[in-house]
């Protein structure tokens, strides 16, 4: 029988994590005047993936991945989130 940790997190902690992942996933780094393929880099998505993989509870990792991906796509298409222009 595998060693399974039974860790519980409260609903408010889970909601806070989802909001945090949505905000982090909406961070983009834009390069002004760049005609190259990498005119925008999803820094928040990469940082969020690192956070999800090293999460202590890691109960709903699939949901956290989906929230990160949706927030990155939504913030790329719509003027939502934080954009850092370099």
MARBA-3410 file (N, C-alpha, C, O; in Angstrom, 1 decimal):
86
0.8,-1.2,0.0,0.0,0.0,0.0,0.9,1.2,0.0,1.8,1.4,0.8 ~ 0.7,2.2,-0.9,1.5,3.4,-1.0,1.3,4.3,0.2,0.2,4.3,0.8 ~ 2.3,5.0,0.5,2.2,6.0,1.6,1.5,7.2,1.1,2.0,8.0,0.3 ~ 0.3,7.5,1.6,-0.6,8.6,1.1,-0.7,9.6,2.3,-1.1,9.2,3.4 ~ -0.4,10.8,2.0,-0.6,11.9,3.0,-2.0,12.3,2.9,-2.6,12.5,1.8
-2.6,12.5,4.0,-4.0,13.1,4.1,-3.9,14.5,4.6,-3.9,14.8,5.8 ~ -3.7,15.4,3.6,-3.7,16.8,4.0,-4.9,17.5,3.6,-5.4,17.3,2.5 ~ -5.5,18.3,4.5,-6.7,19.0,4.2,-6.4,20.5,4.2,-5.6,21.0,5.1 ~ -7.0,21.2,3.3,-6.9,22.7,3.3,-8.3,23.2,3.4,-9.2,22.6,2.8 ~ -8.4,24.4,4.0,-9.7,25.0,4.1,-10.2,25.6,2.7,-9.4,25.7,1.8
-11.5,25.8,2.7,-12.0,26.4,1.4,-11.5,27.8,1.1,-11.2,28.1,0.0 ~ -11.2,28.6,2.2,-10.7,29.9,2.0,-9.3,29.9,1.5,-8.8,30.7,0.7 ~ -8.5,28.9,1.9,-7.1,28.7,1.5,-7.1,28.3,0.0,-6.3,28.8,-0.8 ~ -8.0,27.4,-0.4,-8.1,27.0,-1.8,-8.5,28.1,-2.7,-7.9,28.3,-3.7 ~ -9.5,28.9,-2.2,-9.9,30.1,-3.0,-8.8,31.1,-3.2,-8.7,31.7,-4.2
-8.1,31.4,-2.1,-7.0,32.3,-2.2,-5.9,31.8,-3.1,-5.3,32.6,-3.9 ~ -5.6,30.5,-3.1,-4.7,30.0,-4.1,-5.1,30.1,-5.5,-4.3,30.5,-6.4 ~ -6.4,29.9,-5.8,-6.9,30.1,-7.1,-6.8,31.5,-7.6,-6.5,31.8,-8.7 ~ -7.2,32.5,-6.7,-7.0,33.9,-7.1,-5.6,34.2,-7.3,-5.3,35.0,-8.2 ~ -4.7,33.7,-6.4,-3.3,34.0,-6.6,-2.8,33.5,-7.9,-2.0,34.2,-8.6
-3.1,32.2,-8.3,-2.7,31.7,-9.6,-3.3,32.4,-10.8,-2.6,32.6,-11.8 ~ -4.5,33.0,-10.6,-5.1,33.7,-11.7,-4.3,35.0,-11.9,-4.0,35.4,-13.0 ~ -3.9,35.7,-10.8,-3.2,37.0,-10.9,-1.7,36.7,-11.4,-1.3,37.4,-12.3 ~ -1.1,35.7,-10.9,0.2,35.3,-11.4,0.2,34.9,-12.8,1.1,35.3,-13.6 ~ -0.8,34.2,-13.3,-0.8,33.7,-14.7,-1.1,34.8,-15.6,-0.8,34.7,-16.8
-1.5,36.0,-15.2,-1.8,37.1,-16.1,-0.6,38.1,-16.3,-0.7,39.1,-16.9 ~ 0.6,37.7,-15.8,1.8,38.5,-15.9,2.4,38.2,-17.3,2.7,37.1,-17.6 ~ 2.7,39.3,-18.0,3.4,39.1,-19.3,4.5,40.1,-19.4,4.5,41.2,-18.8 ~ 5.5,39.8,-20.1,6.7,40.6,-20.4,6.7,41.0,-21.9,6.9,40.1,-22.7 ~ 6.4,42.2,-22.2,6.4,42.7,-23.6,7.7,43.4,-24.0,8.2,44.2,-23.2
8.1,43.2,-25.2,9.3,43.8,-25.7,8.9,44.9,-26.7,8.3,44.5,-27.7 ~ 9.2,46.2,-26.4,8.8,47.2,-27.3,9.7,47.2,-28.6,10.9,47.0,-28.5 ~ 9.0,47.5,-29.7,9.8,47.6,-31.0,10.4,46.3,-31.4,11.3,46.3,-32.3 ~ 10.0,45.2,-30.9,10.5,43.9,-31.3,9.7,43.3,-32.4,8.5,43.1,-32.2 ~ 10.3,42.9,-33.5,9.6,42.2,-34.6,9.8,40.7,-34.6,9.5,40.0,-35.5
10.5,40.3,-33.5,10.8,38.9,-33.5,9.6,38.0,-33.0,8.6,38.5,-32.7 ~ 9.9,36.7,-33.0,8.8,35.8,-32.6,8.5,35.9,-31.1,7.3,35.8,-30.8 ~ 9.4,36.3,-30.3,9.2,36.5,-28.9,8.9,37.9,-28.5,9.7,38.5,-27.8 ~ 7.8,38.5,-29.0,7.5,39.8,-28.7,6.8,39.9,-27.3,6.9,41.0,-26.7 ~ 6.3,38.8,-26.8,5.7,38.7,-25.5,6.0,37.4,-24.9,5.9,36.3,-25.5
6.4,37.4,-23.6,6.7,36.2,-22.9,5.8,36.0,-21.7,5.7,37.0,-20.9 ~ 5.2,34.9,-21.5,4.3,34.7,-20.4,5.0,34.4,-19.1,5.1,33.2,-18.7 ~ 5.6,35.4,-18.5,6.4,35.2,-17.3,5.6,34.6,-16.1,6.1,33.7,-15.4 ~ 4.4,35.1,-16.0,3.5,34.6,-14.9,3.2,33.1,-15.1,3.0,32.4,-14.1 ~ 3.0,32.7,-16.3,2.6,31.3,-16.5,3.8,30.4,-16.1,3.6,29.4,-15.5
5.0,30.8,-16.5,6.2,30.0,-16.1,6.4,30.0,-14.6,6.7,29.0,-14.1 ~ 6.2,31.2,-14.0,6.4,31.2,-12.5,5.3,30.5,-11.8,5.6,29.8,-10.8 ~ 4.1,30.5,-12.3,3.0,29.8,-11.8,3.1,28.3,-11.9,2.8,27.6,-10.9 ~ 3.7,27.8,-13.0,3.9,26.4,-13.2,4.9,25.9,-12.1,4.8,24.8,-11.6 ~ 5.9,26.7,-11.9,6.9,26.4,-10.8,6.2,26.3,-9.5,6.5,25.4,-8.7
5.4,27.3,-9.1,4.7,27.3,-7.9,3.7,26.0,-7.7,3.7,25.4,-6.7 ~ 3.0,25.7,-8.8,2.1,24.6,-8.7,2.9,23.3,-8.5,2.5,22.4,-7.7 ~ 4.0,23.1,-9.2,4.8,21.9,-9.0,5.4,21.7,-7.6,5.7,20.6,-7.2 ~ 5.6,22.8,-6.9,6.2,22.8,-5.6,5.2,23.1,-4.5,5.6,23.6,-3.4 ~ 4.0,23.0,-4.8,2.9,23.3,-3.8,2.9,22.2,-2.7,3.1,21.0,-3.0
2.8,22.6,-1.5,2.8,21.7,-0.3,1.6,20.8,-0.3,1.8,19.6,-0.1 ~ 0.4,21.4,-0.5,-0.8,20.5,-0.4,-1.0,19.7,-1.7,-1.2,18.5,-1.6 ~ -0.9,20.4,-2.9,-1.0,19.7,-4.2,-2.2,18.8,-4.3,-2.1,17.7,-4.8 ~ -3.4,19.2,-3.8,-4.6,18.4,-3.8,-5.2,18.5,-5.2,-5.6,17.4,-5.8 ~ -5.4,19.7,-5.7,-6.1,19.9,-7.0,-5.1,20.5,-8.0,-5.4,21.6,-8.4
-4.1,19.8,-8.3,-3.1,20.3,-9.2,-3.6,20.6,-10.6,-3.2,21.5,-11.3 ~ -4.5,19.7,-11.1,-5.1,19.9,-12.4,-5.9,21.1,-12.5,-5.8,21.8,-13.5 ~ -6.6,21.5,-11.5,-7.4,22.7,-11.5,-6.5,23.9,-11.5,-6.8,24.9,-12.1 ~ -5.4,23.8,-10.7,-4.5,25.0,-10.7,-3.8,25.2,-12.0,-3.6,26.3,-12.5 ~ -3.5,24.1,-12.7,-2.9,24.2,-14.1,-3.9,24.9,-15.0,-3.5,25.7,-15.8
-5.2,24.5,-15.0,-6.2,25.1,-15.8,-6.4,26.5,-15.5,-6.5,27.3,-16.5 ~ -6.4,26.9,-14.3,-6.6,28.3,-13.9,-5.4,29.1,-14.5,-5.6,30.2,-15.0 ~ -4.2,28.6,-14.3,-3.0,29.3,-14.9,-3.1,29.5,-16.4,-2.8,30.6,-16.9 ~ -3.5,28.4,-17.1,-3.5,28.5,-18.5,-4.6,29.4,-19.0,-4.4,30.2,-20.0 ~ -5.8,29.4,-18.4,-6.9,30.2,-18.8,-6.6,31.7,-18.5,-6.9,32.6,-19.3
-5.9,32.0,-17.4,-5.6,33.4,-17.1,-4.5,33.9,-18.1,-4.5,35.1,-18.4 ~ -3.6,33.0,-18.5,-2.6,33.5,-19.4,-3.2,33.7,-20.8,-2.9,34.8,-21.4 ~ -4.0,32.9,-21.2,-4.7,33.1,-22.5,-5.6,34.3,-22.5,-5.7,35.1,-23.5 ~ -6.4,34.4,-21.4,-7.3,35.5,-21.3,-6.6,36.9,-21.2,-7.0,37.9,-21.8 ~ -5.5,36.9,-20.5,-4.7,38.2,-20.4,-4.0,38.5,-21.7,-3.6,39.6,-21.9
-3.7,37.5,-22.5,-3.0,37.8,-23.8,-4.0,38.4,-24.8,-3.7,39.3,-25.6 ~ -5.3,37.9,-24.8,-6.3,38.3,-25.7,-6.9,39.6,-25.3,-7.1,40.6,-26.1 ~ -7.3,39.7,-24.0,-8.0,40.9,-23.5,-7.0,41.8,-22.7,-6.0,41.3,-22.2 ~ -7.4,43.0,-22.5,-6.5,43.9,-21.7,-6.7,43.7,-20.2,-7.1,44.6,-19.5 ~ -6.4,42.5,-19.8,-6.6,42.1,-18.3,-5.2,41.7,-17.8,-4.4,41.1,-18.6
-4.9,42.0,-16.6,-3.6,41.6,-16.0,-2.6,42.6,-16.0,-2.9,43.8,-16.2 ~ -1.4,42.2,-15.8,-0.2,43.1,-15.7,0.7,42.9,-16.8,1.1,41.7,-17.1 ~ 1.1,43.9,-17.5,2.0,43.8,-18.6,3.3,44.7,-18.3,3.1,45.9,-18.0 ~ 4.4,44.1,-18.4,5.7,44.8,-18.1,6.3,45.0,-19.5,6.7,44.1,-20.2 ~ 6.5,46.3,-19.9,7.1,46.6,-21.2,8.5,46.9,-21.0,8.9,47.7,-20.1
9.4,46.3,-21.8,10.8,46.4,-21.7,11.3,47.0,-23.0,12.5,47.3,-23.2
END
